[in-house]
Amino acid sequence: MYLSRIRLRPDAAEKREFWQMMGSEYQAHHMVWDLFTDGPERERDFLYRVEDI
C-alpha cells in the first residue's frame, strides 16, 4: 500500500480560476483519478479523502 498527499498552494482557494476549474465535487474527484491513472481502462484502486485545514 502507498500513501500519497496532494497539497494545493495556500492561496488556491482564493483564486477564481481555481473554482472554475473545480466545477463540482465530482469534478475534483475526477481530477484525482487523472493523477493516479495510467490508462483509461485502469481500475481506480485507491481511497480518496478531502481535508479542510
PyRosetta script that sets phi, psi and omega in degrees:
from pyrosetta import init, pose_from_sequence

init()
pose = pose_from_sequence("MYLSRIRLRPDAAEKREFWQMMGSEYQAHHMVWDLFTDGPERERDFLYRVEDI")
pose.set_psi(1, 142.9)
pose.set_omega(1, 178.0)
pose.set_phi(2, -119.1)
pose.set_psi(2, 148.1)
pose.set_omega(2, 173.0)
pose.set_phi(3, -114.8)
pose.set_psi(3, 132.9)
pose.set_omega(3, 178.0)
pose.set_phi(4, -130.3)
pose.set_psi(4, 148.3)
pose.set_omega(4, 176.9)
pose.set_phi(5, -130.0)
pose.set_psi(5, 134.1)
pose.set_omega(5, 175.6)
pose.set_phi(6, -110.2)
pose.set_psi(6, 123.6)
pose.set_omega(6, 178.6)
pose.set_phi(7, -116.1)
pose.set_psi(7, 136.5)
pose.set_omega(7, 175.8)
pose.set_phi(8, -92.7)
pose.set_psi(8, 157.0)
pose.set_omega(8, 174.1)
pose.set_phi(9, -58.8)
pose.set_psi(9, 145.9)
pose.set_omega(9, -178.3)
pose.set_phi(10, -56.5)
pose.set_psi(10, -31.1)
pose.set_omega(10, -177.8)
pose.set_phi(11, -94.5)
pose.set_psi(11, 7.4)
pose.set_omega(11, -175.5)
pose.set_phi(12, -59.9)
pose.set_psi(12, -43.8)
pose.set_omega(12, -176.9)
pose.set_phi(13, -67.9)
pose.set_psi(13, -17.6)
pose.set_omega(13, 179.1)
pose.set_phi(14, -83.7)
pose.set_psi(14, -12.4)
pose.set_omega(14, -175.9)
pose.set_phi(15, -90.3)
pose.set_psi(15, 129.4)
pose.set_omega(15, 178.0)
pose.set_phi(16, -62.0)
pose.set_psi(16, -36.3)
pose.set_omega(16, 180.0)
pose.set_phi(17, -60.9)
pose.set_psi(17, -35.3)
pose.set_omega(17, 178.2)
pose.set_phi(18, -59.6)
pose.set_psi(18, -48.1)
pose.set_omega(18, -177.6)
pose.set_phi(19, -70.7)
pose.set_psi(19, -31.5)
pose.set_omega(19, 175.7)
pose.set_phi(20, -66.4)
pose.set_psi(20, -38.5)
pose.set_omega(20, 179.5)
pose.set_phi(21, -70.4)
pose.set_psi(21, -38.6)
pose.set_omega(21, -178.5)
pose.set_phi(22, -67.0)
pose.set_psi(22, -49.1)
pose.set_omega(22, 178.8)
pose.set_phi(23, 73.8)
pose.set_psi(23, -70.5)
pose.set_omega(23, -176.9)
pose.set_phi(24, -147.9)
pose.set_psi(24, 173.8)
pose.set_omega(24, 176.9)
pose.set_phi(25, -62.5)
pose.set_psi(25, -37.8)
pose.set_omega(25, 178.0)
pose.set_phi(26, -63.4)
pose.set_psi(26, -41.2)
pose.set_omega(26, 179.0)
pose.set_phi(27, -61.7)
pose.set_psi(27, -41.1)
pose.set_omega(27, 177.5)
pose.set_phi(28, -62.5)
pose.set_psi(28, -42.6)
pose.set_omega(28, 178.4)
pose.set_phi(29, -63.0)
pose.set_psi(29, -41.5)
pose.set_omega(29, 179.2)
pose.set_phi(30, -63.8)
pose.set_psi(30, -37.0)
pose.set_omega(30, 178.0)
pose.set_phi(31, -64.8)
pose.set_psi(31, -36.3)
pose.set_omega(31, 175.9)
pose.set_phi(32, -65.8)
pose.set_psi(32, -41.3)
pose.set_omega(32, 175.8)
pose.set_phi(33, -54.0)
pose.set_psi(33, -44.9)
pose.set_omega(33, -178.3)
pose.set_phi(34, -62.2)
pose.set_psi(34, -31.8)
pose.set_omega(34, 178.8)
pose.set_phi(35, -68.8)
pose.set_psi(35, -30.2)
pose.set_omega(35, -172.5)
pose.set_phi(36, -112.0)
pose.set_psi(36, 17.4)
pose.set_omega(36, -179.4)
pose.set_phi(37, -104.4)
pose.set_psi(37, 150.1)
pose.set_omega(37, 173.4)
pose.set_phi(38, -120.0)
pose.set_psi(38, 14.3)
pose.set_omega(38, 177.2)
pose.set_phi(39, 168.9)
pose.set_psi(39, 159.3)
pose.set_omega(39, -175.9)
pose.set_phi(40, -65.9)
pose.set_psi(40, -23.5)
pose.set_omega(40, -178.8)
pose.set_phi(41, -91.3)
pose.set_psi(41, 0.1)
pose.set_omega(41, -176.6)
pose.set_phi(42, -66.8)
pose.set_psi(42, 131.9)
pose.set_omega(42, 174.6)
pose.set_phi(43, -73.4)
pose.set_psi(43, 136.4)
pose.set_omega(43, -179.4)
pose.set_phi(44, -80.9)
pose.set_psi(44, 90.3)
pose.set_omega(44, -175.1)
pose.set_phi(45, -101.0)
pose.set_psi(45, 59.4)
pose.set_omega(45, 178.4)
pose.set_phi(46, -148.2)
pose.set_psi(46, 160.5)
pose.set_omega(46, 174.6)
pose.set_phi(47, -98.0)
pose.set_psi(47, 150.1)
pose.set_omega(47, -175.1)
pose.set_phi(48, -128.1)
pose.set_psi(48, 130.9)
pose.set_omega(48, 178.1)
pose.set_phi(49, -144.3)
pose.set_psi(49, 140.2)
pose.set_omega(49, 177.1)
pose.set_phi(50, -111.5)
pose.set_psi(50, 131.9)
pose.set_omega(50, 176.7)
pose.set_phi(51, -118.0)
pose.set_psi(51, 133.8)
pose.set_omega(51, 171.6)
pose.set_phi(52, -95.1)
pose.set_psi(52, 126.0)
pose.set_omega(52, -179.3)
pose.set_phi(53, -114.8)
pose.dump_pdb("model.pdb")
